[in-house]
């Protein structure tokens, strides 16, 4: 599942960040921000217009991501599927 498809307030774990081209600057920046395999992530809220941007929490840090950026991040819903 892609992070852009994850329902709000559902815990998930990052599996990978998709590179759309060699030396993909956006994918590299997402990894630098902490979107790396094994990290817990959660969509906290979505903006009022076209649900854009997404407010995403990874660890104790929150980021605003465009849906197109969130669509590059592959996640797996935590087995408990619980809210955290």
N, C-alpha and C positions, 0 to 999 in steps of 0.2 A: 504494500500500500504506500502511496505517496503522502508526504506530510500535508500537502494541500487538501487531501481527501480525509484526513483524520478528524473525527468529530471533536468538538470542543470539550476540554476537561477530561480527556481520555489519555491515560499514560501509555507511552510507546517508547521503543528503543530504536535508536538510529542504526540502520544496517549499512547504508552507504550513501555517498553523494555522487550523482551521475555527472560525468564530464560530457558536454555536448560537442567539444572539439579538443584537439590537442592543446595543452597549456591553457585550459579554460580558467580565466581569471575569476569568474563568479564562483565556480565550484571550489577553487582553491581558497577563496575568501571565506566561503561557508565552512570549510574544514578548519581554517584558522580561527574562526569564531567559536569552534567547539563542536560542530556537527560532525562527529566522528563515530565510528562503529562502537556500539555498546553504551553510548550516552543516552540518558533518559530525556525525553522531550514531551512537551504537551502544548497544544494550542489553547491559549487562554481566552482569546476573544478575536473578533473579526470587525473590520471597519464597517461604517454605515453604508458606503456606496459600493455595490457589487462585492460585498464582503472582503474589501481590500483596504488596507493591508491586513495581514494576520499578525496577532501578537503571540509570539512563540516563546516558551520558557525552556531553557536548557540549563540544567543545574540550577543555580540561583540567579541566573541572568536572563533578562527578557529582551527580545529583539522584535522589531517590526519587519516582516518579510513580505515581499510581493508574492502573489500566488504562483507566478512563474518561477520564482526562486525556490519556494517551498515544494514545487512539483519536482525539483531535482533531487530531493532528499527522500530516500526509501526508508520506511520505518516498519516495525512489527509491533502490533498492539501487545502490551504486556499480558501475560497469561491471566492474571487476576482481572484485567480490564477495569480495575477500580479507579476511582477518582483519587487524586492525591492532593 
